[in-house]
Structure formats: C-alpha cells, structure tokens
Amino acid sequence: ASPAMLSELGNPLVDVWSGNFGEEKWIDLRLMETPTTHSLKDALLEQGCHVLLDDVEQTVLEFEHRLSQDNQSVDAADSWHETYHTYEEIVGWYQSLATLYGASVRFVPSIGQSLEGRAQPAVHIAAHGAGNQSRKHIYFQCQIHAREWISGATCMYISEYLAKNYGVDKQVTDLLEEVEIIVVPFTNPDGYVYTWTTDRLWRKNRRVNSGSTCRGVDLNRNYNSHWGESGSSSNPCSDTFHGTSAESEPEVHNTASYFRRNAPVLGAIDWHSYSQLILRPWGWTTVDPKDEARLKELGDTMSSKIYQVHGETYISQKALQLYQTSGTARDWFYSEDANKENLGYRAAGYTVELRDTGRYGFLLPPNQIIPTGDEIIPAVMYFATALNEQPIFL
C-alpha cells in the first residue's frame, strides 16, 4: 500500500488486525462501512490486496453460533479444551486445577483488581508446593488483548500439561524441581468479559477516557518501556491508545508489580494472536539489544520445536520487523525498569502470536485449541529449560 493509504491506519474506522512491515510487507485490516473506507478499500484492491472476510459481522455471528453448539455438547471435564470459556468459568477452572494438583499448583485469587473491579488471579506451578520465593521463575501472561481468545485457552493448556505431568514425565518433573512457572490468566479481564457480552472484536481495556466518547486503553502500549513513543497513539479512539502515562492502567500496574515481586524472572512470554510469530526485543528501535544473539537463538529454536509437531511455521524475528511498537509488555520484560531488582538476571522477553495466519484471525475455531496447545508445549519446555540452564545476566 502507498504511504497515503498507510496514513489511514490511525483512522478509528480502520482496525488493524495483524501485519508485517518487514520483508514480506502485508497487513490485515477490518474496514467499517463508510464512504471513506469504501474508497480506501477500492484503492487497496487496485494495489493487489484481496478480501479475506467479506462480512465480519456475519462471521462473528457464525462463530458465536458454533461456540454455543460446542458448549452444549462438551463434557465439562473431558472436553474442556475443545471450546472457549467465560471469565468466571476460567477462574473456577484454575481453582480446581490447584485443588486437584495441590502438590504442585498454587492458586492466587488476585494480584490486584481491574478498572471494573474484577480480580486478576495468578497460578504458580512448581514441585513440592509452589510459591517458594527462592526459586527462579518463568512468567507467562495471557489475554492482554481481549479478542485474542486463543491466548487464554493456550495458557490453560500449558498449565494443565505441567500440572498433570509433574511426577510422570521426567523432563517436566526435573524442570519444576528447579523452576516455578507463573501464569497470569487475565491481563485484561474487563475487556475479555466485554468480548463475551457486547463486542467479540474488542481489543483494549474498558477505561472511560476523559474528554472522549471512545473507551479503552491498549494495555500493550501502557508499559514503562519507551511509553508514548512511535508505535502507539495519543488518540483515545485508536486501538493503540497508550493511556495518559506509563502504567496508568491498574491491569498493567498489577502485572508489572507482580513480575517485580517474583524475582528472579528468567524469561517471560506475553501470549497473543494471531500471525504465528515469535517476537523478540526491540519493538521501538532498530538498535539490537545486547543479548540479540541469545534472544534470536531462543526464538529460532522455539520456532523449530513448534514446526516439528504439526508442521506449522512460526516466524522468529525482531518485533520491529513486524511494525514499530512502544510501551509493550515484551520490551518491558527485557528492559532496565523490569530488571533493576531482578537479582542480577535479565528476563528474556517475548511476544508469541499464536494461530492462525489470517484465515480465521481472532475468530479461531475451538477445534484448533488443542492442536495449538500441542505445538506450543515443546517450545515452552525448551524456553524454560534453556533459560534455567543458561540464564541471561544484566
């Protein structure tokens, strides 16, 4: 697309779903039905773009109908990972996981509350009673963007795999003897609930923005890592609105505080969808981080591990090769601010964009939850084991 067309990306009527501004240069957009966007659509088609979903609203309705049928037919215990679940159901599921596997799973009811007063729980998974502060930690956070449902579903799949296989699988047992896995299931609980009640494709939190009728802050532009720079927006109507200051949003403050309280953290992943990408720092600058070689090695090997399961390609690259971003969780995990009290370690920070590559986008069918989880498990095991054996130091 031409620079004039790309300038439209700040238009609230243009919703950027995904893209890559590196060598491949592609972008997925959702256009609202207006005369302005009709002309933009015509121009994009003339440039060689094509339509993936002709009627997004109808696609959402079909998704919701299929989900309703799935939820009526599944057995709650045996088929949990065959469909998506509400906030309340997921919180209850993690509580049950801790009860069922009490020797290795500890449920923290709340690390803080969201804007609308919902709890942000956490789950600790480790051998012989999770919660040992002397252990090294791997940190996962999920569902920061409300519409990316496969993120939270995959975090549940990972959590159950680790809990069930402690004492059964040698690799899992050996890992959990030395490392504690921390999972924060809901970085954005209010937004997630809103995707169930009102707007399936909502992204941000539910902040009421002063002086604007537009709601929400993009929590993945609100972390204290080059906050407010290029790659985020000062427009409250934008899906990348960065808020009024770094950590202005309680959901971000809660997760950042919890990360700091659980030092040392060796590595952290912010789980997203879609595009099948493994993104490493930085998103805000072309300058390589000092650990670029190691970060690339970790990302490339995770990609290889994933491919070996179902043949799905997850591209490993620097985040800036996708597009410029600032104030992201991934960059903050690796930043000085996050690691100044991390007991001499520097957390390897990543964004992982899960399935798919655009056929369904955010409306990924429930029958892809288990295959997604299956292919991610070897990458997770490698990530945690490799950083335990060879951590990155400040």
TIDREN-307022 format. One line per field, with one value per residue (C-alpha): residue number from 1; x, y, z. Coordinates in nm, 3 decimals, m for minus. Each point is the difference from the previous one (the first is absolute). Layout:
seq <- c(NUM; ...)
east <- c(X; ...)
north <- c(Y; ...)
up <- c(Z; ...)
END
This chain:
seq <- c(1; 2; 3; 4; 5; 6; 7; 8; 9; 10; 11; 12; 13; 14; 15; 16; 17; 18; 19; 20; 21; 22; 23; 24; 25; 26; 27; 28; 29; 30; 31; 32; 33; 34; 35; 36; 37; 38; 39; 40; 41; 42; 43; 44; 45; 46; 47; 48; 49; 50; 51; 52; 53; 54; 55; 56; 57; 58; 59; 60; 61; 62; 63; 64; 65; 66; 67; 68; 69; 70; 71; 72; 73; 74; 75; 76; 77; 78; 79; 80; 81; 82; 83; 84; 85; 86; 87; 88; 89; 90; 91; 92; 93; 94; 95; 96; 97; 98; 99; 100; 101; 102; 103; 104; 105; 106; 107; 108; 109; 110; 111; 112; 113; 114; 115; 116; 117; 118; 119; 120; 121; 122; 123; 124; 125; 126; 127; 128; 129; 130; 131; 132; 133; 134; 135; 136; 137; 138; 139; 140; 141; 142; 143; 144; 145; 146; 147; 148; 149; 150; 151; 152; 153; 154; 155; 156; 157; 158; 159; 160; 161; 162; 163; 164; 165; 166; 167; 168; 169; 170; 171; 172; 173; 174; 175; 176; 177; 178; 179; 180; 181; 182; 183; 184; 185; 186; 187; 188; 189; 190; 191; 192; 193; 194; 195; 196; 197; 198; 199; 200; 201; 202; 203; 204; 205; 206; 207; 208; 209; 210; 211; 212; 213; 214; 215; 216; 217; 218; 219; 220; 221; 222; 223; 224; 225; 226; 227; 228; 229; 230; 231; 232; 233; 234; 235; 236; 237; 238; 239; 240; 241; 242; 243; 244; 245; 246; 247; 248; 249; 250; 251; 252; 253; 254; 255; 256; 257; 258; 259; 260; 261; 262; 263; 264; 265; 266; 267; 268; 269; 270; 271; 272; 273; 274; 275; 276; 277; 278; 279; 280; 281; 282; 283; 284; 285; 286; 287; 288; 289; 290; 291; 292; 293; 294; 295; 296; 297; 298; 299; 300; 301; 302; 303; 304; 305; 306; 307; 308; 309; 310; 311; 312; 313; 314; 315; 316; 317; 318; 319; 320; 321; 322; 323; 324; 325; 326; 327; 328; 329; 330; 331; 332; 333; 334; 335; 336; 337; 338; 339; 340; 341; 342; 343; 344; 345; 346; 347; 348; 349; 350; 351; 352; 353; 354; 355; 356; 357; 358; 359; 360; 361; 362; 363; 364; 365; 366; 367; 368; 369; 370; 371; 372; 373; 374; 375; 376; 377; 378; 379; 380; 381; 382; 383; 384; 385; 386; 387; 388; 389; 390; 391; 392; 393; 394)
east <- c(0.000; 0.109; 0.109; m0.329; m0.195; 0.211; m0.069; m0.359; 0.112; m0.054; m0.361; m0.236; m0.204; 0.300; 0.070; 0.345; m0.028; 0.353; 0.284; 0.367; 0.187; 0.329; 0.107; m0.344; m0.199; m0.357; m0.282; m0.348; m0.256; m0.363; m0.179; m0.321; m0.278; 0.030; 0.054; 0.356; 0.093; m0.171; 0.242; 0.291; m0.115; m0.015; 0.349; 0.138; m0.159; 0.160; 0.336; m0.046; m0.153; m0.284; m0.298; 0.039; m0.338; m0.269; m0.235; 0.172; m0.327; m0.145; 0.323; m0.028; m0.361; 0.100; 0.285; m0.236; m0.253; 0.266; 0.131; m0.350; m0.041; 0.342; m0.077; m0.322; 0.170; 0.329; 0.059; 0.134; 0.292; 0.107; m0.056; 0.103; 0.254; m0.243; m0.175; 0.050; m0.112; m0.120; 0.200; m0.189; 0.041; 0.374; 0.057; m0.190; 0.201; 0.332; m0.130; m0.092; 0.343; 0.164; m0.230; 0.061; 0.378; 0.063; 0.354; 0.115; m0.260; m0.082; m0.290; 0.031; m0.355; 0.110; 0.320; m0.215; m0.329; m0.091; m0.167; m0.342; 0.098; 0.072; 0.275; 0.316; 0.097; 0.336; 0.105; 0.339; 0.115; 0.305; 0.107; m0.062; m0.238; 0.008; 0.078; 0.363; 0.148; 0.354; m0.078; 0.068; m0.312; m0.141; m0.287; m0.290; m0.282; m0.309; m0.298; 0.145; m0.200; m0.359; m0.092; 0.297; m0.180; 0.253; 0.251; m0.189; m0.095; 0.366; 0.107; m0.249; 0.133; 0.358; m0.099; m0.183; 0.280; 0.257; m0.224; m0.101; 0.351; 0.186; 0.113; m0.091; 0.220; 0.370; 0.060; m0.295; 0.092; 0.365; m0.101; m0.252; 0.249; 0.207; m0.230; m0.339; m0.235; m0.225; m0.312; m0.217; m0.313; m0.162; 0.203; m0.321; m0.300; m0.244; 0.072; m0.032; m0.341; m0.107; 0.088; m0.250; m0.280; 0.021; 0.276; 0.191; 0.274; 0.074; 0.376; 0.067; m0.100; m0.318; 0.146; m0.232; 0.227; m0.044; m0.116; m0.078; m0.295; 0.244; 0.073; 0.311; 0.379; 0.219; 0.168; 0.280; 0.101; m0.019; 0.315; 0.295; 0.226; 0.027; m0.361; m0.173; 0.254; m0.058; m0.205; m0.278; m0.269; m0.109; m0.349; m0.245; m0.198; 0.301; 0.044; 0.361; m0.084; 0.279; m0.187; 0.092; 0.329; 0.205; m0.183; m0.300; m0.221; m0.044; 0.019; 0.351; 0.108; m0.117; 0.184; 0.319; 0.000; m0.054; 0.285; 0.230; m0.114; 0.090; 0.366; 0.196; m0.189; 0.215; m0.241; m0.345; m0.250; m0.300; m0.241; m0.191; m0.166; 0.014; 0.277; 0.217; 0.297; 0.263; 0.099; 0.305; 0.115; 0.003; m0.320; 0.095; 0.350; 0.216; 0.290; 0.058; m0.029; 0.331; m0.126; m0.128; 0.192; m0.141; m0.351; 0.007; 0.126; m0.284; m0.264; 0.133; 0.011; m0.353; m0.111; 0.170; m0.160; m0.345; 0.048; 0.090; m0.347; m0.252; 0.218; m0.122; 0.250; 0.044; 0.240; 0.267; 0.096; 0.069; m0.323; 0.092; 0.001; m0.375; m0.072; 0.112; m0.143; 0.067; m0.111; m0.039; 0.016; 0.262; 0.246; m0.072; 0.079; 0.351; 0.039; 0.207; m0.317; m0.119; 0.340; 0.164; m0.118; 0.010; 0.292; 0.256; m0.197; m0.152; m0.328; m0.016; m0.319; m0.216; m0.333; m0.134; m0.274; m0.194; m0.215; m0.098; 0.142; m0.321; m0.258; m0.198; 0.209; m0.142; m0.296; 0.211; m0.232; 0.000; 0.120; 0.340; 0.053; 0.150; 0.225; 0.125; 0.074; 0.169; 0.242; 0.079; 0.090; 0.345; 0.088; m0.102; 0.202; 0.304; m0.037; m0.019; 0.268; 0.248; m0.029; 0.033; 0.318; 0.140; m0.171; 0.067; 0.174; m0.004)
north <- c(0.000; 0.356; 0.238; 0.189; m0.318; m0.096; 0.342; m0.120; m0.254; 0.257; 0.035; m0.152; m0.143; m0.214; m0.288; m0.155; m0.372; m0.106; 0.071; m0.010; 0.305; m0.188; m0.177; m0.153; 0.325; m0.117; 0.123; m0.120; 0.278; 0.011; 0.294; 0.151; 0.061; 0.370; 0.197; 0.079; m0.362; m0.107; 0.217; m0.135; m0.356; 0.071; 0.146; m0.300; m0.243; 0.190; m0.047; m0.379; m0.056; m0.250; m0.061; m0.269; 0.045; 0.178; 0.046; 0.001; 0.043; m0.311; m0.190; 0.099; m0.118; m0.333; m0.032; 0.069; m0.251; m0.269; 0.081; m0.030; m0.343; m0.109; 0.110; m0.200; m0.318; m0.011; m0.195; 0.254; m0.211; m0.204; 0.263; 0.321; 0.092; m0.058; 0.335; 0.351; 0.106; 0.307; 0.193; m0.163; m0.348; 0.047; 0.132; m0.299; m0.237; 0.129; m0.033; m0.362; m0.062; 0.113; m0.225; m0.301; 0.046; 0.163; m0.135; 0.210; 0.272; 0.305; 0.229; 0.369; 0.142; 0.352; 0.192; 0.314; 0.119; 0.129; 0.335; m0.161; m0.187; m0.345; m0.208; m0.076; m0.344; m0.173; m0.363; m0.133; m0.342; m0.166; m0.310; m0.052; 0.288; 0.290; 0.341; m0.045; 0.347; m0.137; m0.171; 0.146; 0.089; m0.009; 0.244; m0.031; 0.250; m0.055; 0.179; 0.354; 0.066; m0.095; m0.148; m0.239; m0.290; m0.266; 0.174; m0.087; m0.344; m0.082; 0.116; m0.244; m0.278; 0.073; 0.016; m0.331; m0.171; 0.103; m0.089; m0.341; m0.100; 0.090; m0.332; m0.177; 0.152; 0.029; 0.320; 0.177; m0.134; 0.104; 0.347; 0.059; m0.115; 0.307; 0.255; 0.140; 0.086; 0.300; 0.044; 0.313; m0.113; 0.343; 0.308; 0.162; m0.155; 0.284; 0.001; m0.377; 0.008; 0.271; m0.228; m0.251; 0.244; 0.274; 0.014; m0.318; 0.204; 0.243; 0.037; 0.253; 0.024; 0.190; 0.331; 0.301; 0.256; 0.357; 0.234; m0.282; m0.224; m0.278; m0.262; m0.195; 0.001; m0.247; m0.171; m0.117; 0.362; 0.098; m0.160; 0.210; m0.071; 0.301; 0.077; 0.247; m0.020; m0.103; m0.315; 0.112; 0.265; 0.299; m0.027; m0.167; m0.129; m0.194; m0.368; 0.081; 0.285; m0.001; 0.161; 0.308; m0.129; m0.317; m0.250; 0.232; m0.309; m0.213; m0.321; 0.095; 0.126; m0.325; m0.227; 0.208; 0.005; m0.374; m0.060; 0.209; m0.175; m0.340; 0.060; m0.155; m0.042; m0.169; 0.032; 0.133; m0.047; 0.217; m0.228; 0.148; m0.085; m0.011; m0.037; m0.288; 0.212; m0.008; 0.362; 0.107; 0.350; 0.270; 0.139; 0.367; 0.021; m0.154; m0.026; m0.362; m0.088; m0.108; m0.360; m0.013; m0.317; m0.191; 0.135; m0.098; m0.349; m0.048; 0.126; m0.202; m0.320; 0.053; 0.038; m0.326; m0.184; 0.122; m0.101; m0.357; m0.062; 0.085; 0.163; 0.351; 0.280; 0.263; 0.267; 0.109; 0.365; 0.329; 0.177; 0.308; m0.215; m0.040; 0.369; 0.266; m0.021; 0.169; m0.064; m0.376; m0.273; m0.189; 0.291; 0.084; m0.358; 0.044; 0.366; 0.163; 0.101; m0.361; m0.146; 0.250; m0.207; m0.340; m0.126; 0.045; m0.180; 0.147; m0.157; m0.115; 0.169; m0.121; 0.046; m0.323; 0.045; m0.327; m0.148; 0.069; 0.202; 0.176; m0.251; 0.043; 0.259; 0.079; m0.232; m0.314; m0.304; m0.191; m0.316; 0.169; 0.051; m0.346; m0.004; 0.347; m0.116; m0.316; 0.189; 0.261; m0.246; m0.101; 0.366; 0.084; m0.289; 0.105; 0.368; m0.069; m0.270; 0.194; 0.314; m0.200; m0.160; 0.317; 0.316; 0.348; 0.231; 0.378)
up <- c(0.000; m0.065; 0.280; m0.047; 0.064; 0.299; 0.150; 0.038; 0.260; 0.276; m0.110; 0.262; m0.288; m0.100; 0.240; m0.046; 0.075; m0.085; m0.239; m0.076; m0.120; m0.040; m0.317; m0.071; 0.048; 0.055; 0.215; 0.102; 0.047; 0.103; m0.162; 0.136; m0.254; m0.091; m0.323; 0.114; 0.055; m0.322; m0.193; 0.205; m0.067; m0.375; 0.007; 0.192; m0.244; m0.288; 0.175; m0.007; 0.344; 0.034; 0.226; 0.269; 0.171; m0.199; 0.297; 0.340; 0.190; m0.163; 0.075; 0.367; 0.011; m0.152; 0.253; 0.291; m0.131; m0.035; 0.350; 0.146; m0.159; 0.127; 0.355; 0.001; m0.114; 0.194; 0.317; 0.250; 0.120; m0.299; m0.270; 0.175; m0.268; m0.285; 0.043; 0.138; 0.346; 0.188; 0.259; 0.289; m0.145; m0.049; 0.353; 0.136; m0.218; 0.136; 0.355; m0.075; m0.154; 0.323; 0.203; m0.223; m0.017; 0.334; 0.029; m0.295; m0.067; 0.211; m0.092; 0.090; m0.005; m0.090; m0.072; m0.027; m0.141; m0.343; m0.069; 0.037; 0.316; m0.142; 0.154; m0.195; 0.135; m0.034; 0.002; 0.116; m0.116; 0.157; 0.190; 0.371; 0.058; m0.239; 0.141; 0.107; m0.049; m0.017; m0.330; m0.341; m0.195; m0.350; m0.047; m0.244; m0.039; m0.210; m0.150; m0.006; m0.317; 0.070; m0.338; m0.016; 0.166; m0.104; 0.231; 0.318; m0.131; m0.070; 0.346; 0.153; m0.224; 0.110; 0.368; m0.008; m0.189; 0.260; 0.295; m0.137; m0.100; 0.317; 0.145; m0.325; m0.269; 0.087; m0.195; 0.165; 0.344; m0.029; m0.119; 0.278; 0.263; m0.086; m0.166; 0.094; m0.286; 0.067; m0.214; 0.010; m0.187; m0.039; m0.071; m0.130; 0.178; m0.070; m0.371; m0.013; 0.168; m0.247; m0.293; 0.137; 0.081; m0.263; m0.262; m0.092; m0.172; 0.285; 0.069; 0.279; 0.365; 0.092; 0.120; m0.023; m0.167; 0.118; m0.275; m0.242; m0.076; m0.094; 0.263; 0.081; 0.020; m0.186; 0.295; m0.227; m0.056; 0.368; 0.145; 0.113; m0.296; m0.230; 0.079; m0.230; m0.281; m0.362; m0.036; 0.232; m0.020; 0.209; m0.153; 0.243; m0.299; m0.130; 0.078; 0.096; 0.240; 0.259; 0.289; 0.199; 0.141; 0.035; 0.225; 0.018; m0.027; 0.311; m0.205; m0.120; 0.342; 0.160; m0.245; 0.005; 0.380; 0.016; m0.243; 0.222; 0.319; m0.141; m0.076; m0.143; m0.327; m0.264; m0.292; m0.077; m0.281; m0.079; m0.189; m0.294; m0.329; m0.289; m0.268; 0.130; 0.102; 0.273; 0.062; 0.199; 0.105; m0.108; m0.146; 0.034; m0.153; m0.271; 0.246; 0.103; 0.369; 0.150; 0.022; m0.359; m0.090; 0.298; m0.044; m0.367; 0.087; 0.250; m0.243; m0.294; 0.204; 0.130; m0.360; m0.091; 0.295; m0.103; m0.364; 0.098; 0.149; m0.274; m0.266; 0.086; m0.068; 0.271; m0.126; 0.248; m0.042; 0.171; 0.088; m0.201; m0.314; 0.054; 0.065; 0.245; 0.350; 0.333; 0.356; m0.058; 0.261; m0.203; m0.007; 0.362; 0.112; m0.143; 0.103; 0.272; 0.185; 0.031; 0.085; 0.234; 0.298; m0.175; 0.211; m0.276; m0.271; m0.313; m0.111; m0.361; m0.119; m0.290; m0.166; m0.148; m0.259; m0.017; m0.280; m0.268; m0.291; m0.098; m0.116; 0.321; 0.182; 0.343; m0.067; 0.015; 0.019; 0.330; m0.176; m0.036; 0.374; 0.063; m0.310; 0.096; 0.354; m0.123; m0.223; 0.266; 0.280; m0.137; m0.050; 0.355; 0.141; m0.201; 0.096; 0.374; 0.002; m0.213; 0.212; 0.321; m0.130; m0.154; 0.128; m0.129; 0.246; 0.023)
END
